[in-house]
Amino acid sequence: MSRTVRLLSQLTNQVAVAQYPSLRRTVVRHIELVAVAEDRILCVLILGSGVVEQQLAQLPAARVTEAWARGLRDRIAGATVGQDVDTAAAGIAELLGSIDAWAQPGETELVSQVLAVVSAQLQANRSDRIAIAGAANLSRFGEFEGSLGSVLEAIEEQVTLLRLFDELVQDGRDVSASIGRENEPYGLATTSVIASSYEAEGTSVSRLGVLGPVRMDYASNIATVRAVARYLNHLLGEDQ
């Protein structure tokens, strides 16, 4: 994704933005708990996309056994394996909420520590992240004089950019544009945004595009954004 946004920025001379593929629709393929010490459990999460997450759960003073780890793993697997990441995260939340009803006496704190780690692993694969390149290009455009600081601040607010890009691609067109005052609610009234989307098997639709001055070469930039989106679709499709 870093290479993609750098390429898109170089081709358009604008700020390039790309959302990392979201794994919300990816299913949990397997989960394993390994007792690596009497007070530590290795939590291994494997997703259908091939992503493998490993994290240690540091437990309070305890004598953890493989049999205990297997029993807890089976319960967690029942709530997560075969489910998409969002559903699996909800399943872990339900286990945490009902922990007093099924955990053995005196083990509530141990179990909750492990569940918290698994929950964090799932949450990490639900988060929306974006890659940005070419912010320095904005300094080349005179129309940003006096507003460059506020534009850069808006760009740094990744949640704001994601909301704007999400709205742009909702109309179903392969490439959409939002010009000038249309972007005022996002603090980007002096800019234009061109956005498209791409999708890989097992992931949600993700966004990419460019941001620049109102007086930009729309025809060329729209064609470039469209081409890069198709390239990502093709590339990620081959990786499946």
N, C-alpha and C positions, 0 to 999 in steps of 0.2 A: 504493500500500500504506500509506503514511503517513496519507492521508486515511481509508482504511478502518479502520485501528486506532483513530484518533481518534473516528470515528463510533461504532464498536463500544463503545469505552470510555464515551462520553457516553450511549449508549442503556442500558448495563447498570450504570454506576457502578462497574465493576470494572477490573482491569488487563487490557487487550486485547493479544493476541499474534497476529501473522500471519507466516507463513513466505513469503518471496518465492518466486514461481514458479521451480522448478528447471528448468534447460535441459539436463539430462543426456540426455534422449531426443531433443533437437533435433539434426538432421543438419547437418553442415558443407556449405554450398552452394558456397562458392568461397574460394580463398585466392590472394592476389596478393603478390608481392615486387617492390618498386619501388626501384631504385637512385637515391636522391636526392642522393647525394654519393659520393665515392670510398671513404668509410669509414662510410657509413650506408645502411641498408636500411629502407624502410617496409614493415612487415608488416600486411597488411589481411586480416582474417578475417570472412567473411560467413556467418551461420547461417541455417538455414531459417526461423527465427522472425522474421527481419528484423534481428536484432542485428548491428551492424557494429563490430568492434574494430579499432582502428588503434594501432600502437605502433612506435616507432623502435628498431632494433637498432644500437647503436653498436659498430663493429667496430675491431679493432686496426688499426694503420697498414696500409692495403691499397689496391689499385686495383680497386675493384669495378666491374663492367660490367653492362649490361642483359642481355647474353647469359648471364653467370654467374648472375645473379638468376633468369632464366627457367629455367635448367637445374635450379637448386635448388628453385624453385617446383614444377616438374613432379614432382620426386621427393617433395616434401612432400605435394602434392595427391594423388598416388597412394596415400598412406598415410592420408589424412584425408577427402577429398571424398566425400560420399555416406555417410559413417559418422556415427553419433551421437557426441556430445561425448566420452563415456567411451571409446568404441572409438578415436576419433581421438587422444585423449591417450595411449592405450596405443601407438598406431602411432608417435607422435613419440618415445616412450620407446624403442621398438625401434630407430628410426633412430639415436638417440643412442648406444644400446648397441653398434651395429654400425658406427659412423662410420668407424673405421679401415679397414673392408673396402671402402667405396665412395667415400669422399671423396678428392679429389686430394691428392697429397703436398704438404704445406705449407699446406693449407686447412682442416685439422681444427678449428683454433681459430675460424676465421671461420664455418664451418658450424655449429659447436656454439653459437655466440653467437646465430645466427638461430633455430636450433631451440629454444633456451632461451626466446626471446621468444614464439614460437608456442605452446610448451608453457604459458607463463604466461597467454597469452590464453585457451587452452582451460580451464585450471584455474580462471580467474576465473568462467567460466560453469558450473562444476561445484559451486561453493561454495554452502552453505546459509546464508542470512541471514534474520534475522527483524526485524520492526518491532514496537516495544512502545509503548504509550501508557497513561496513567492510573495510573502507579505511585503518584502522590500520593494516589489514592483509598484506599490501604491505611491511611493515617494516620487515616482516619475510623472505623475499626473497632477497638473496644476489645479484641477477642480477640487482636489482634496485639501487645498491650502486652508488652514484654519479648522478643518474637521478631521484631519488625519488621526489625531489622538483618539477621538471618540469612535472612529471606524475601527481602529486597532483594538480598542477595548471590547467592542461588539464582537469582533472576530474571536477574541480570546474566550468569550462566553460560548463554549461549545454547545451547551443546551439550547441557546438562542439560535445558533446556526442550524442545528438539527431540526428545530421547529420550523424554521423558514424553508429548509430544503424539503421537509415532509409535506408542507402545504403545497409547494410547487409541483411535486410529482403526483399529487392526488388526482389530477385531472385526467390521468391515463395516457397523456402524450409521452412520446419517448424522450422529448426534450422540452423544457418549459423555461420561460424567462419572466423575471420580475424586475421592473425598472423604476428607479428613482423613488418617488413618494410612496409607491406600493410597499417599499421596504421600511417605511418610517416607523411602524410599530416595533421593529427589531433594532432601531438605532442605526439604520443603514440607509437613510433617505438620500444620500448622495451617491449611492452605488447602484449597480445593476447586477443581478445574479442569474446565471444560466445553470439549470440543474437537470440531471437525468438520474437513472437508477440502473442497478445491475443486481443479479441474483445468481447464487450458486445452489446446487442441490443440497437440501437440508438446512438452508439458512433463510432468514427473512430477507425481504427486499431491502437493499442498502442504497444510499444516495452518493452522488458525486457531482461536481460542477466547478464553476469558476465565479469569482466575484471581482468586479472592477468598476471603472468609471461608467457613467451613463453614456458617454460618447465612446463606445467601443465598437469593434468590428463584429457585429452580431452574427452575420452570415458565417464568417470563418470560425468564430468561437463555438457557435452551435454545432457546426459540422465536426469540430474537434472533440467536443464533449460527447457527442453521439458516437464517434469512432472509438474513443477510449472506453465508454460504457460497453460497447459491443466487444471490444478486446477483453475486458474483464470477464464478461459473460462467457466468452470462449475459453479463456485461460482457466478460470475456476471450474468450468465444466469438464475440462480435460483432466483436472486434478482429482476428480471424484472417482 
